[in-house]
């Protein structure tokens, strides 16, 4: 008979209480999840921590054990901008990568398109909270990479992605109506309040708030950046909105993009 400390068998008439174990819950196992590597960095001597964007689970961190070893099956797979089929397990915030397979079917990014891709990845890391799925944004990311790889004008591709990013992550206000819930007038000028949206200018408006034509707002809502003025004003407006929602924190890739005249 088991005894508790300080009691003898003769003085105990009931079984000793069992030591309670902390509840563990089921191990979270995911198989064949579409995803992309956004960023990775070294972890201990032979492993990597990989920040990935997945279709159904959003942005998550995975430990790729042994990925830095010369003969690791993961070493040649965990590259940015390549579609992967991922598997992982674990209960903690940082799970363990158990499988990564290259799916293929996409052209690689080169030259300026590669820099644009890193800019897009940095925006995703900054704006997407962990484990917050955005399937529509994931699909738009696929389209963005394909457009960049096929040499579409980067300035058009990036404006479209920035607009979708802000909308899907809950930061964007509509371009289709002003703060009075009225559609913008094409030839009217508006000031853009980052928290409320477009409205007619009035005395005392902050100088940093962008001024845009109604036609620019109409075009942005339609994801149409073919008018030169729309292209110019949308660049200023989107740069302002991204900076506002990032609290002024600089993007590492922004200066490179400015130098390349793509942002």
Order of alpha helices (4+ residues) and beta strands (2+ residues): beta-beta-beta-beta-beta-alpha-alpha-alpha-beta-beta-beta-alpha-alpha-alpha
